[in-house]
Amino acid sequence: MNSSIRTDKWIQPGQFSVDVPANWEVRELGDAVEVVPESADAAIHVTTYVRRLAGEPKADEARSLLASFARKSALIPLKPAHCFDWENTWTCDAEFEGHVDPNVPRYWFLRSIVRQEQAFLGSLCLDDLSSPSYVDGKKILLSMVSNKG
């Protein structure tokens, strides 16, 4: 994000938080949160899921959440997912192409977070990788962290 643009931490209590630039708008849409830039050339959606599996979260669970979304959306992976564990919470990031359907944005960046009781899936979609919304949107999703409160 351009360092001259102010960001605020947007918090979904007990779920997740993201750093949102002043020129992006956050909208709560029932079971999802949408974050959209003023330019309206991109969109981020974050959905919260109740985790039904017993036991500690695993990388495969976070990776599977990404793969399931990608499969349902006919997205093609650009490279393997990157996953990491921090304080018993698994996070996976992956990039996808959506060129199969002309009505689907061309580029997707996904982040999944799986913790003991919940999972989150964030998606950034847009068509123009040269747009400032690509850089800002990716930074927004990379700032997404689980709030355990």
N, C-alpha and C positions, 0 to 999 in steps of 0.2 A: 504494500500500500504506500502511496506517496506519503512521506513523513509529514507533509503539511496538512494532511487530512486527519482530523481528530477521530479517534475511535472510542467507543464505549463498550464495556462488557455487558452483553445482554444475557440475562440469567433466566432459565426455566427452572424454578426452584425444585430441588430434589432430583433433578434430571441432568441437565447439561448447561454449559455456557459457551458463548462465542464472542469474539471481539468483532464489532461491527463498525465500519467507517460511517461518518456522519452523512455521507451521500448514498447510503443504502438504507432501505426501509425494512423493518421486521413486521410480519403479519402472522397472527395466530389463526390457523385454519382448522379448527376442531382437533383432530389427532396429529396434526403436523404444524411445523413452523416454516414459513417461507421468508427468505431474505432476498430482496431484489434491489439492484442499483437504480439510480435515477435514470440512467440511459435505457433501462428495460431490455438490455441485450443479453441478459443472463438471469439465472434463477438458482437459488439454493433451497432445497427442501430438507428438513430434518424430521424424521419420524421416530417416535419412542415405542418400543415393544416391551411387553412383560416377558421376562425370561422364564421359561417353563422347565428347563433342564436342571436336574439336581447336580450338586457338586460345583467344583471350581470352574470358572470360565476357561476356555481353551482357545488357542490360536485358530484351530480348525473351525470353531463356531463363528468367530469374527469373519474369517475368510469365506465361510459358507453364506453368511448374510450378504456379502458383496456379490458372490457368484449367483445367488438366487435372484437378486435384483437385476443383475446384468442379463441373465437368461430370460427373465420375464420381459425385459425391455429390448431384447435382441441386440445387446451391446457386444462389441468385440474387444477383448483385452489388448491393450497396447504393450503391457509388460506384466510380469507377475506381481501380485499384491505384496506390499511391504507390511509386515506385522511386528508388533512389539508389545511387551508386557510391562506394566508399571503398576505397582501396588494392587496386584491381583485383578487388574483390568486389562483386557486385550484390546488393542487398537490395530486396525488394518486400513491401509490406503491403497488405492489402485486407480489407474487411468484406463479409459475405454473410448472406443470410437463407436458412433451410432449411425453409420452411413447406410445401413441396410434399408431403412425406411426414410423417405425424404421429409416426412412429418416429424421425425425425431431429431433433436439437435445433434450436431456432428461430434461434439466433444463432451466427455463426462469425467468428472473426478469424484470418486466415492470415498467416504470414510465411515467405517463401522467401529463402534465401541461396544464391548460386551463386558458387563460387570455382573456381580452375583445375582442381582434381582431384576436388572433391566438391560436392554440393548438399544442402541441408537444407530440409525443409518442416515448419513448426510450425503446429499448429491448436489453437485454443481453441474449445470448443463448450459452450453452455449455453442454458437457456431463459429465465432471468430477468435482464434487464439491470439491474435495481435491486439485485441481489445484490452484496455486497462481492467475491464471486469474479470478477465481471466486471472490476472495476477492478484487482484483484490479478492476475488471469490475463492481462489485456492488458499490464500492466507486466512480467510475467514474460516473455512472448513478445517484447516490445519490448527487453528486456535481452539477448535471444539474439544472440550474436555468434560468428563463426567463430574457432576456435583453429587457427592454422596450424602448431602445433608438432608 
